[in-house]
Amino acid sequence: MSQKKNSIEVDPVYNARELGAGRMLVLGVQHMFAMFGATVLVPALTGLSVATTLLFAGLGTLLFHLLAKGKVPAFLGSSFAFLAGYGAIAPEGEKELLPYACLGVACAGLVYLLLSALIKAFGTEKVMKFFPPIVTGPIIIAIGLNLSQSAVDNCATNWWIALIAIVVVVVCNIWGKGMIRIIPIILGVFASYIVAAVTGNVDFTSVKEAAWIGLPISYDLTVFAIFKNPDVSLIITSIITIMPIALATVLEHIGDISAISSTVGKNYIKDPGLHRTLLGDGLATILASLFGAPANTTYGENTGVLTLSKVFDPLVIRLAAYFAILFSFCPKISALIECMPDATIGGVSLVLYGMISAVGVRNIVESKCDFTKSRNVLIAALILVLSIGINYSAAGAIAFTIGKVTISLSGLAIGSLVGIILNAVLPGKDYHFDEEI
């Protein structure tokens, strides 16, 4: 009896350099637009500068590639996980308060550096046992839920315009093909924005007045501006409130690096190593925050582009970074984004914030957390109740005074600390971090 071998067709993998300069540039532009919608949405939601955001998304990506030995095809764009931190310190995007929030985010970047050093010294498994999914999952869920009110408030300014954004995002994400499925957020923004403009709900005066070329950094929005007349209480509050968010984003980073590894077929957690990718992400976040840009994070949108294009050459990602830097010197683009209607922002935010919480749920489900164990139920319950309950309490935080300094701890900060401590002291830990892809 003869045996027949089954032939399996495998999609070809391309080397960007073999495709020629023209196609390589097009691929770079594609990666730039894949990250563009979500990256510029963060400053639109927080009040930070769009131009500064684009500049440091590009510079942060190049720094990441340098520290990761140029091996990992990852783009670093704006992190949504820190929106809760910006909202806690500068709820209305107050320009005088944003630098304090940025300082807190910069300090959160130090958590990456610390974990990078610990992983280098002791190995991944020993460090990650303190941050299992039963801790990070509920933290991520709480981040999204804490932001939900601001999304609804923005939608309430014009529910019809917000609904257009929501419907387009859902339709493109579920029924879209190819790139349409990868960039539903930016398509939702475009559709809602266009309808708002046509119906007279957008004032383009600032766009007309904006110059075509300008510097992307404003000193007044940098962390350095704080030290003219520093508010010590606000500095301490910002650091303590925002730093714990890094515990969730570190896990997000590990998930993204694992996803890129699976896509490309190379284990980047082992080579160049998780300590190097964390170092690159952390330093990029610190650099961006100090100059008034949002925290950076590895972008899943660009991993989707890798999957579609089958071009895994990191050079293409670096080209996208150069394009982002180039765009940052055009104030008209910034003005166009900054005059986006609140309802458009609210519509896409409603989806995005819900997706943040959904990622936390997925984190718990995929890790198969055992909720028949009382320890796991207690840890998740206390993180969620403290994080959300304190946030929506009358004070919105728990404040206490040390000497002349008043420190306010957000619900997220308290919930995170309680979860980490409980996981460390309660018996019955069963989580083992696996660095294999």
Contacts in CASP RR format, 6 or more apart in sequence:
PFRMAT RR
TARGET T0000
AUTHOR 0000-0000-0000
METHOD contacts of the structure
MODEL  1
MSQKKNSIEVDPVYNARELGAGRMLVLGVQHMFAMFGATVLVPALTGLSV
ATTLLFAGLGTLLFHLLAKGKVPAFLGSSFAFLAGYGAIAPEGEKELLPY
ACLGVACAGLVYLLLSALIKAFGTEKVMKFFPPIVTGPIIIAIGLNLSQS
AVDNCATNWWIALIAIVVVVVCNIWGKGMIRIIPIILGVFASYIVAAVTG
NVDFTSVKEAAWIGLPISYDLTVFAIFKNPDVSLIITSIITIMPIALATV
LEHIGDISAISSTVGKNYIKDPGLHRTLLGDGLATILASLFGAPANTTYG
ENTGVLTLSKVFDPLVIRLAAYFAILFSFCPKISALIECMPDATIGGVSL
VLYGMISAVGVRNIVESKCDFTKSRNVLIAALILVLSIGINYSAAGAIAF
TIGKVTISLSGLAIGSLVGIILNAVLPGKDYHFDEEI
11 310 0 8 1.000
12 310 0 8 1.000
13 310 0 8 1.000
13 311 0 8 1.000
13 312 0 8 1.000
14 309 0 8 1.000
14 310 0 8 1.000
14 311 0 8 1.000
14 313 0 8 1.000
15 311 0 8 1.000
15 313 0 8 1.000
16 23 0 8 1.000
16 24 0 8 1.000
16 27 0 8 1.000
16 311 0 8 1.000
16 313 0 8 1.000
16 315 0 8 1.000
16 316 0 8 1.000
17 24 0 8 1.000
17 313 0 8 1.000
17 315 0 8 1.000
19 27 0 8 1.000
19 311 0 8 1.000
24 315 0 8 1.000
24 316 0 8 1.000
24 319 0 8 1.000
25 319 0 8 1.000
27 309 0 8 1.000
27 311 0 8 1.000
27 316 0 8 1.000
27 319 0 8 1.000
28 316 0 8 1.000
28 317 0 8 1.000
28 319 0 8 1.000
28 320 0 8 1.000
28 323 0 8 1.000
29 319 0 8 1.000
29 320 0 8 1.000
29 323 0 8 1.000
30 179 0 8 1.000
30 305 0 8 1.000
30 309 0 8 1.000
30 320 0 8 1.000
31 75 0 8 1.000
31 302 0 8 1.000
31 305 0 8 1.000
31 316 0 8 1.000
31 317 0 8 1.000
31 319 0 8 1.000
31 320 0 8 1.000
32 320 0 8 1.000
32 323 0 8 1.000
32 324 0 8 1.000
32 327 0 8 1.000
33 183 0 8 1.000
33 186 0 8 1.000
34 75 0 8 1.000
34 179 0 8 1.000
34 182 0 8 1.000
34 183 0 8 1.000
34 299 0 8 1.000
34 301 0 8 1.000
34 302 0 8 1.000
34 304 0 8 1.000
34 305 0 8 1.000
35 57 0 8 1.000
35 75 0 8 1.000
35 77 0 8 1.000
35 299 0 8 1.000
35 301 0 8 1.000
35 302 0 8 1.000
35 320 0 8 1.000
35 324 0 8 1.000
36 186 0 8 1.000
36 324 0 8 1.000
37 183 0 8 1.000
37 185 0 8 1.000
37 186 0 8 1.000
37 189 0 8 1.000
38 77 0 8 1.000
38 78 0 8 1.000
38 80 0 8 1.000
38 185 0 8 1.000
38 186 0 8 1.000
38 299 0 8 1.000
38 301 0 8 1.000
39 53 0 8 1.000
39 54 0 8 1.000
39 57 0 8 1.000
39 77 0 8 1.000
39 78 0 8 1.000
39 299 0 8 1.000
39 324 0 8 1.000
40 50 0 8 1.000
40 53 0 8 1.000
40 54 0 8 1.000
40 78 0 8 1.000
40 337 0 8 1.000
41 78 0 8 1.000
41 185 0 8 1.000
41 189 0 8 1.000
41 345 0 8 1.000
41 348 0 8 1.000
41 352 0 8 1.000
42 48 0 8 1.000
42 53 0 8 1.000
42 78 0 8 1.000
42 79 0 8 1.000
42 80 0 8 1.000
42 83 0 8 1.000
42 294 0 8 1.000
43 49 0 8 1.000
43 50 0 8 1.000
43 52 0 8 1.000
43 53 0 8 1.000
43 78 0 8 1.000
43 293 0 8 1.000
43 294 0 8 1.000
43 337 0 8 1.000
44 50 0 8 1.000
44 337 0 8 1.000
44 338 0 8 1.000
44 340 0 8 1.000
44 345 0 8 1.000
45 83 0 8 1.000
45 345 0 8 1.000
45 349 0 8 1.000
46 83 0 8 1.000
46 86 0 8 1.000
46 87 0 8 1.000
46 90 0 8 1.000
46 93 0 8 1.000
46 98 0 8 1.000
46 101 0 8 1.000
46 294 0 8 1.000
47 90 0 8 1.000
47 93 0 8 1.000
47 95 0 8 1.000
47 98 0 8 1.000
48 86 0 8 1.000
48 98 0 8 1.000
48 102 0 8 1.000
48 221 0 8 1.000
48 292 0 8 1.000
48 293 0 8 1.000
48 294 0 8 1.000
49 216 0 8 1.000
49 217 0 8 1.000
49 218 0 8 1.000
49 221 0 8 1.000
49 292 0 8 1.000
49 293 0 8 1.000
49 334 0 8 1.000
50 333 0 8 1.000
50 334 0 8 1.000
50 337 0 8 1.000
50 338 0 8 1.000
51 214 0 8 1.000
51 216 0 8 1.000
51 217 0 8 1.000
51 328 0 8 1.000
51 329 0 8 1.000
51 330 0 8 1.000
51 331 0 8 1.000
51 333 0 8 1.000
51 334 0 8 1.000
52 216 0 8 1.000
52 217 0 8 1.000
52 218 0 8 1.000
52 221 0 8 1.000
52 291 0 8 1.000
52 292 0 8 1.000
52 293 0 8 1.000
52 328 0 8 1.000
53 78 0 8 1.000
53 288 0 8 1.000
53 293 0 8 1.000
53 294 0 8 1.000
53 328 0 8 1.000
54 216 0 8 1.000
54 324 0 8 1.000
54 325 0 8 1.000
54 327 0 8 1.000
54 328 0 8 1.000
55 216 0 8 1.000
55 217 0 8 1.000
55 293 0 8 1.000
55 324 0 8 1.000
55 325 0 8 1.000
55 328 0 8 1.000
56 284 0 8 1.000
56 287 0 8 1.000
56 288 0 8 1.000
56 291 0 8 1.000
56 292 0 8 1.000
56 293 0 8 1.000
56 296 0 8 1.000
57 75 0 8 1.000
57 76 0 8 1.000
57 77 0 8 1.000
57 78 0 8 1.000
57 288 0 8 1.000
57 293 0 8 1.000
57 296 0 8 1.000
57 321 0 8 1.000
57 324 0 8 1.000
58 76 0 8 1.000
58 320 0 8 1.000
58 321 0 8 1.000
58 322 0 8 1.000
58 324 0 8 1.000
58 325 0 8 1.000
59 284 0 8 1.000
59 287 0 8 1.000
59 288 0 8 1.000
59 321 0 8 1.000
59 325 0 8 1.000
60 76 0 8 1.000
60 280 0 8 1.000
60 284 0 8 1.000
60 287 0 8 1.000
60 288 0 8 1.000
60 296 0 8 1.000
60 321 0 8 1.000
61 74 0 8 1.000
61 75 0 8 1.000
61 76 0 8 1.000
61 77 0 8 1.000
61 284 0 8 1.000
61 296 0 8 1.000
61 317 0 8 1.000
61 318 0 8 1.000
61 320 0 8 1.000
61 321 0 8 1.000
61 324 0 8 1.000
62 318 0 8 1.000
62 321 0 8 1.000
63 280 0 8 1.000
63 283 0 8 1.000
63 284 0 8 1.000
63 287 0 8 1.000
64 72 0 8 1.000
64 74 0 8 1.000
64 76 0 8 1.000
64 277 0 8 1.000
64 280 0 8 1.000
64 281 0 8 1.000
64 284 0 8 1.000
64 296 0 8 1.000
64 298 0 8 1.000
65 72 0 8 1.000
65 314 0 8 1.000
65 317 0 8 1.000
65 318 0 8 1.000
65 321 0 8 1.000
67 276 0 8 1.000
67 277 0 8 1.000
67 279 0 8 1.000
67 280 0 8 1.000
67 283 0 8 1.000
68 74 0 8 1.000
68 268 0 8 1.000
68 272 0 8 1.000
68 273 0 8 1.000
68 276 0 8 1.000
68 277 0 8 1.000
68 280 0 8 1.000
69 272 0 8 1.000
69 276 0 8 1.000
70 272 0 8 1.000
70 314 0 8 1.000
71 266 0 8 1.000
71 268 0 8 1.000
71 271 0 8 1.000
71 272 0 8 1.000
71 314 0 8 1.000
72 257 0 8 1.000
72 260 0 8 1.000
72 268 0 8 1.000
72 272 0 8 1.000
72 277 0 8 1.000
72 314 0 8 1.000
73 260 0 8 1.000
73 264 0 8 1.000
73 302 0 8 1.000
73 306 0 8 1.000
73 312 0 8 1.000
73 313 0 8 1.000
73 314 0 8 1.000
73 316 0 8 1.000
73 317 0 8 1.000
74 256 0 8 1.000
74 257 0 8 1.000
74 260 0 8 1.000
74 277 0 8 1.000
74 298 0 8 1.000
74 299 0 8 1.000
74 302 0 8 1.000
74 303 0 8 1.000
74 317 0 8 1.000
75 298 0 8 1.000
75 299 0 8 1.000
75 302 0 8 1.000
75 317 0 8 1.000
75 320 0 8 1.000
75 321 0 8 1.000
76 281 0 8 1.000
76 284 0 8 1.000
76 296 0 8 1.000
76 297 0 8 1.000
76 298 0 8 1.000
76 299 0 8 1.000
77 296 0 8 1.000
77 297 0 8 1.000
77 299 0 8 1.000
78 293 0 8 1.000
78 294 0 8 1.000
78 295 0 8 1.000
78 296 0 8 1.000
78 297 0 8 1.000
79 249 0 8 1.000
79 252 0 8 1.000
79 285 0 8 1.000
79 294 0 8 1.000
79 295 0 8 1.000
79 296 0 8 1.000
79 297 0 8 1.000
80 352 0 8 1.000
80 356 0 8 1.000
81 140 0 8 1.000
81 143 0 8 1.000
81 245 0 8 1.000
81 248 0 8 1.000
81 249 0 8 1.000
81 252 0 8 1.000
81 295 0 8 1.000
81 297 0 8 1.000
81 356 0 8 1.000
82 105 0 8 1.000
82 108 0 8 1.000
82 242 0 8 1.000
82 245 0 8 1.000
82 249 0 8 1.000
82 294 0 8 1.000
82 295 0 8 1.000
83 143 0 8 1.000
83 147 0 8 1.000
83 353 0 8 1.000
84 143 0 8 1.000
84 144 0 8 1.000
84 146 0 8 1.000
84 147 0 8 1.000
84 245 0 8 1.000
84 410 0 8 1.000
84 412 0 8 1.000
85 101 0 8 1.000
85 105 0 8 1.000
85 241 0 8 1.000
85 242 0 8 1.000
85 245 0 8 1.000
85 410 0 8 1.000
85 412 0 8 1.000
86 93 0 8 1.000
86 98 0 8 1.000
86 101 0 8 1.000
86 105 0 8 1.000
86 294 0 8 1.000
87 93 0 8 1.000
87 101 0 8 1.000
87 147 0 8 1.000
87 150 0 8 1.000
88 101 0 8 1.000
88 241 0 8 1.000
88 242 0 8 1.000
88 397 0 8 1.000
88 410 0 8 1.000
88 412 0 8 1.000
89 97 0 8 1.000
89 98 0 8 1.000
89 100 0 8 1.000
89 101 0 8 1.000
89 104 0 8 1.000
89 234 0 8 1.000
89 237 0 8 1.000
89 238 0 8 1.000
89 241 0 8 1.000
89 242 0 8 1.000
90 97 0 8 1.000
90 98 0 8 1.000
90 100 0 8 1.000
90 101 0 8 1.000
91 150 0 8 1.000
95 220 0 8 1.000
95 221 0 8 1.000
97 234 0 8 1.000
98 221 0 8 1.000
98 292 0 8 1.000
99 220 0 8 1.000
99 221 0 8 1.000
99 222 0 8 1.000
99 223 0 8 1.000
99 225 0 8 1.000
99 226 0 8 1.000
99 292 0 8 1.000
100 226 0 8 1.000
100 231 0 8 1.000
100 234 0 8 1.000
100 235 0 8 1.000
100 238 0 8 1.000
101 238 0 8 1.000
101 242 0 8 1.000
102 221 0 8 1.000
102 222 0 8 1.000
102 223 0 8 1.000
102 289 0 8 1.000
102 290 0 8 1.000
102 292 0 8 1.000
102 293 0 8 1.000
103 223 0 8 1.000
103 226 0 8 1.000
103 235 0 8 1.000
103 238 0 8 1.000
103 239 0 8 1.000
103 289 0 8 1.000
104 238 0 8 1.000
104 239 0 8 1.000
104 241 0 8 1.000
104 242 0 8 1.000
104 243 0 8 1.000
104 289 0 8 1.000
105 242 0 8 1.000
105 285 0 8 1.000
105 289 0 8 1.000
105 294 0 8 1.000
105 295 0 8 1.000
106 223 0 8 1.000
106 285 0 8 1.000
106 286 0 8 1.000
106 289 0 8 1.000
106 290 0 8 1.000
107 239 0 8 1.000
107 242 0 8 1.000
107 243 0 8 1.000
108 242 0 8 1.000
108 243 0 8 1.000
108 245 0 8 1.000
108 246 0 8 1.000
108 249 0 8 1.000
108 285 0 8 1.000
108 295 0 8 1.000
109 246 0 8 1.000
109 282 0 8 1.000
109 285 0 8 1.000
109 286 0 8 1.000
109 289 0 8 1.000
109 295 0 8 1.000
110 243 0 8 1.000
110 282 0 8 1.000
110 286 0 8 1.000
111 243 0 8 1.000
111 246 0 8 1.000
111 247 0 8 1.000
111 250 0 8 1.000
112 246 0 8 1.000
112 250 0 8 1.000
112 253 0 8 1.000
112 278 0 8 1.000
112 279 0 8 1.000
112 280 0 8 1.000
112 281 0 8 1.000
112 282 0 8 1.000
112 283 0 8 1.000
112 285 0 8 1.000
113 278 0 8 1.000
113 279 0 8 1.000
113 282 0 8 1.000
113 283 0 8 1.000
113 286 0 8 1.000
115 127 0 8 1.000
115 250 0 8 1.000
115 278 0 8 1.000
116 274 0 8 1.000
116 275 0 8 1.000
116 276 0 8 1.000
116 278 0 8 1.000
116 279 0 8 1.000
116 282 0 8 1.000
117 275 0 8 1.000
118 126 0 8 1.000
118 127 0 8 1.000
119 127 0 8 1.000
119 274 0 8 1.000
119 275 0 8 1.000
119 278 0 8 1.000
120 275 0 8 1.000
124 269 0 8 1.000
124 274 0 8 1.000
124 433 0 8 1.000
124 435 0 8 1.000
125 432 0 8 1.000
125 433 0 8 1.000
125 435 0 8 1.000
128 254 0 8 1.000
128 433 0 8 1.000
129 429 0 8 1.000
129 431 0 8 1.000
129 432 0 8 1.000
129 433 0 8 1.000
130 420 0 8 1.000
130 423 0 8 1.000
130 424 0 8 1.000
131 247 0 8 1.000
131 250 0 8 1.000
131 251 0 8 1.000
131 420 0 8 1.000
132 367 0 8 1.000
132 423 0 8 1.000
132 429 0 8 1.000
132 431 0 8 1.000
132 433 0 8 1.000
133 251 0 8 1.000
133 363 0 8 1.000
133 364 0 8 1.000
133 366 0 8 1.000
133 367 0 8 1.000
133 369 0 8 1.000
133 431 0 8 1.000
134 364 0 8 1.000
134 367 0 8 1.000
134 369 0 8 1.000
134 376 0 8 1.000
134 379 0 8 1.000
134 380 0 8 1.000
134 423 0 8 1.000
134 431 0 8 1.000
135 247 0 8 1.000
135 379 0 8 1.000
135 383 0 8 1.000
135 416 0 8 1.000
135 419 0 8 1.000
135 420 0 8 1.000
135 423 0 8 1.000
136 247 0 8 1.000
136 248 0 8 1.000
136 251 0 8 1.000
136 360 0 8 1.000
136 363 0 8 1.000
137 248 0 8 1.000
137 251 0 8 1.000
137 360 0 8 1.000
137 361 0 8 1.000
137 363 0 8 1.000
137 364 0 8 1.000
137 380 0 8 1.000
138 360 0 8 1.000
138 364 0 8 1.000
138 379 0 8 1.000
138 380 0 8 1.000
138 383 0 8 1.000
138 384 0 8 1.000
138 387 0 8 1.000
139 244 0 8 1.000
139 245 0 8 1.000
139 247 0 8 1.000
139 248 0 8 1.000
139 383 0 8 1.000
139 387 0 8 1.000
139 412 0 8 1.000
139 415 0 8 1.000
139 416 0 8 1.000
140 248 0 8 1.000
140 251 0 8 1.000
140 252 0 8 1.000
140 356 0 8 1.000
140 357 0 8 1.000
140 359 0 8 1.000
140 360 0 8 1.000
140 363 0 8 1.000
141 357 0 8 1.000
141 360 0 8 1.000
141 361 0 8 1.000
141 384 0 8 1.000
142 357 0 8 1.000
142 383 0 8 1.000
142 384 0 8 1.000
142 387 0 8 1.000
142 388 0 8 1.000
142 412 0 8 1.000
142 415 0 8 1.000
143 245 0 8 1.000
143 248 0 8 1.000
143 356 0 8 1.000
143 357 0 8 1.000
143 412 0 8 1.000
144 353 0 8 1.000
144 354 0 8 1.000
144 356 0 8 1.000
144 357 0 8 1.000
145 353 0 8 1.000
145 354 0 8 1.000
145 357 0 8 1.000
145 388 0 8 1.000
146 387 0 8 1.000
146 388 0 8 1.000
146 391 0 8 1.000
146 411 0 8 1.000
146 412 0 8 1.000
147 349 0 8 1.000
147 353 0 8 1.000
147 356 0 8 1.000
148 350 0 8 1.000
148 353 0 8 1.000
148 354 0 8 1.000
149 392 0 8 1.000
150 349 0 8 1.000
151 346 0 8 1.000
151 347 0 8 1.000
151 349 0 8 1.000
151 350 0 8 1.000
151 352 0 8 1.000
151 353 0 8 1.000
152 346 0 8 1.000
152 350 0 8 1.000
154 162 0 8 1.000
154 342 0 8 1.000
154 343 0 8 1.000
154 345 0 8 1.000
154 346 0 8 1.000
154 347 0 8 1.000
154 349 0 8 1.000
155 162 0 8 1.000
155 343 0 8 1.000
155 346 0 8 1.000
155 347 0 8 1.000
155 350 0 8 1.000
157 341 0 8 1.000
157 342 0 8 1.000
157 343 0 8 1.000
158 196 0 8 1.000
158 201 0 8 1.000
158 341 0 8 1.000
158 342 0 8 1.000
158 343 0 8 1.000
159 343 0 8 1.000
160 343 0 8 1.000
161 192 0 8 1.000
161 195 0 8 1.000
161 196 0 8 1.000
161 199 0 8 1.000
161 201 0 8 1.000
161 341 0 8 1.000
161 343 0 8 1.000
161 344 0 8 1.000
162 192 0 8 1.000
162 343 0 8 1.000
162 344 0 8 1.000
162 346 0 8 1.000
162 347 0 8 1.000
162 350 0 8 1.000
163 347 0 8 1.000
164 188 0 8 1.000
164 191 0 8 1.000
164 192 0 8 1.000
164 195 0 8 1.000
165 188 0 8 1.000
165 189 0 8 1.000
165 191 0 8 1.000
165 192 0 8 1.000
165 343 0 8 1.000
165 344 0 8 1.000
165 346 0 8 1.000
165 347 0 8 1.000
165 348 0 8 1.000
165 351 0 8 1.000
166 347 0 8 1.000
166 348 0 8 1.000
166 350 0 8 1.000
166 351 0 8 1.000
168 184 0 8 1.000
168 187 0 8 1.000
168 188 0 8 1.000
168 191 0 8 1.000
168 192 0 8 1.000
169 184 0 8 1.000
169 185 0 8 1.000
169 187 0 8 1.000
169 188 0 8 1.000
169 347 0 8 1.000
169 348 0 8 1.000
169 351 0 8 1.000
170 184 0 8 1.000
170 351 0 8 1.000
172 180 0 8 1.000
172 181 0 8 1.000
172 183 0 8 1.000
172 184 0 8 1.000
172 187 0 8 1.000
172 188 0 8 1.000
173 181 0 8 1.000
173 184 0 8 1.000
176 184 0 8 1.000
178 308 0 8 1.000
179 305 0 8 1.000
179 308 0 8 1.000
180 187 0 8 1.000
182 301 0 8 1.000
182 304 0 8 1.000
182 305 0 8 1.000
182 308 0 8 1.000
183 301 0 8 1.000
185 348 0 8 1.000
185 351 0 8 1.000
185 352 0 8 1.000
188 348 0 8 1.000
189 340 0 8 1.000
189 344 0 8 1.000
189 348 0 8 1.000
192 341 0 8 1.000
192 343 0 8 1.000
192 344 0 8 1.000
192 347 0 8 1.000
192 348 0 8 1.000
193 202 0 8 1.000
193 340 0 8 1.000
193 341 0 8 1.000
193 344 0 8 1.000
196 202 0 8 1.000
196 341 0 8 1.000
196 343 0 8 1.000
196 344 0 8 1.000
197 204 0 8 1.000
201 341 0 8 1.000
201 343 0 8 1.000
202 339 0 8 1.000
202 340 0 8 1.000
202 341 0 8 1.000
203 339 0 8 1.000
204 339 0 8 1.000
206 335 0 8 1.000
206 338 0 8 1.000
206 339 0 8 1.000
207 332 0 8 1.000
207 335 0 8 1.000
207 336 0 8 1.000
207 339 0 8 1.000
209 335 0 8 1.000
210 331 0 8 1.000
210 332 0 8 1.000
210 334 0 8 1.000
210 335 0 8 1.000
211 331 0 8 1.000
211 332 0 8 1.000
212 330 0 8 1.000
212 331 0 8 1.000
212 332 0 8 1.000
213 329 0 8 1.000
213 330 0 8 1.000
213 331 0 8 1.000
214 329 0 8 1.000
214 330 0 8 1.000
214 331 0 8 1.000
215 329 0 8 1.000
216 328 0 8 1.000
216 329 0 8 1.000
217 291 0 8 1.000
217 292 0 8 1.000
219 225 0 8 1.000
221 292 0 8 1.000
222 290 0 8 1.000
222 291 0 8 1.000
222 292 0 8 1.000
223 289 0 8 1.000
223 290 0 8 1.000
223 291 0 8 1.000
223 292 0 8 1.000
224 290 0 8 1.000
226 235 0 8 1.000
232 405 0 8 1.000
233 405 0 8 1.000
233 406 0 8 1.000
233 407 0 8 1.000
236 405 0 8 1.000
236 407 0 8 1.000
237 397 0 8 1.000
237 406 0 8 1.000
237 407 0 8 1.000
237 408 0 8 1.000
237 409 0 8 1.000
240 407 0 8 1.000
240 409 0 8 1.000
240 413 0 8 1.000
241 397 0 8 1.000
241 408 0 8 1.000
241 409 0 8 1.000
241 410 0 8 1.000
241 412 0 8 1.000
241 413 0 8 1.000
242 413 0 8 1.000
243 413 0 8 1.000
244 412 0 8 1.000
244 413 0 8 1.000
244 415 0 8 1.000
244 416 0 8 1.000
244 417 0 8 1.000
245 412 0 8 1.000
245 416 0 8 1.000
247 416 0 8 1.000
247 420 0 8 1.000
249 295 0 8 1.000
249 297 0 8 1.000
250 278 0 8 1.000
251 363 0 8 1.000
252 297 0 8 1.000
252 298 0 8 1.000
252 359 0 8 1.000
253 277 0 8 1.000
253 278 0 8 1.000
253 281 0 8 1.000
253 297 0 8 1.000
253 298 0 8 1.000
254 269 0 8 1.000
254 274 0 8 1.000
256 297 0 8 1.000
256 298 0 8 1.000
256 299 0 8 1.000
256 300 0 8 1.000
256 303 0 8 1.000
257 268 0 8 1.000
257 269 0 8 1.000
257 274 0 8 1.000
257 277 0 8 1.000
257 298 0 8 1.000
258 269 0 8 1.000
258 437 0 8 1.000
259 300 0 8 1.000
259 303 0 8 1.000
260 268 0 8 1.000
260 298 0 8 1.000
260 303 0 8 1.000
260 306 0 8 1.000
261 267 0 8 1.000
261 268 0 8 1.000
261 269 0 8 1.000
261 437 0 8 1.000
262 437 0 8 1.000
263 303 0 8 1.000
263 304 0 8 1.000
263 306 0 8 1.000
263 307 0 8 1.000
263 312 0 8 1.000
264 306 0 8 1.000
264 312 0 8 1.000
265 437 0 8 1.000
267 435 0 8 1.000
267 436 0 8 1.000
267 437 0 8 1.000
268 277 0 8 1.000
269 277 0 8 1.000
269 435 0 8 1.000
269 437 0 8 1.000
270 435 0 8 1.000
274 435 0 8 1.000
277 298 0 8 1.000
281 296 0 8 1.000
281 297 0 8 1.000
281 298 0 8 1.000
282 296 0 8 1.000
284 296 0 8 1.000
285 295 0 8 1.000
285 296 0 8 1.000
285 297 0 8 1.000
288 294 0 8 1.000
288 295 0 8 1.000
288 296 0 8 1.000
289 295 0 8 1.000
302 317 0 8 1.000
302 320 0 8 1.000
306 312 0 8 1.000
327 333 0 8 1.000
364 380 0 8 1.000
367 431 0 8 1.000
369 376 0 8 1.000
369 380 0 8 1.000
370 376 0 8 1.000
370 430 0 8 1.000
371 377 0 8 1.000
371 380 0 8 1.000
373 428 0 8 1.000
373 430 0 8 1.000
375 422 0 8 1.000
375 426 0 8 1.000
375 427 0 8 1.000
375 428 0 8 1.000
378 422 0 8 1.000
378 426 0 8 1.000
379 419 0 8 1.000
379 422 0 8 1.000
379 423 0 8 1.000
379 426 0 8 1.000
382 415 0 8 1.000
382 418 0 8 1.000
382 419 0 8 1.000
382 422 0 8 1.000
383 415 0 8 1.000
383 416 0 8 1.000
383 418 0 8 1.000
383 419 0 8 1.000
386 411 0 8 1.000
386 414 0 8 1.000
386 415 0 8 1.000
386 418 0 8 1.000
387 411 0 8 1.000
387 412 0 8 1.000
387 414 0 8 1.000
387 415 0 8 1.000
387 416 0 8 1.000
388 411 0 8 1.000
389 411 0 8 1.000
390 396 0 8 1.000
390 397 0 8 1.000
390 398 0 8 1.000
390 410 0 8 1.000
390 411 0 8 1.000
390 414 0 8 1.000
391 397 0 8 1.000
391 410 0 8 1.000
391 411 0 8 1.000
391 412 0 8 1.000
396 410 0 8 1.000
396 411 0 8 1.000
397 408 0 8 1.000
397 409 0 8 1.000
397 410 0 8 1.000
397 411 0 8 1.000
398 408 0 8 1.000
398 409 0 8 1.000
398 411 0 8 1.000
398 414 0 8 1.000
399 406 0 8 1.000
399 407 0 8 1.000
399 408 0 8 1.000
399 409 0 8 1.000
400 406 0 8 1.000
400 407 0 8 1.000
400 409 0 8 1.000
401 407 0 8 1.000
423 429 0 8 1.000
END
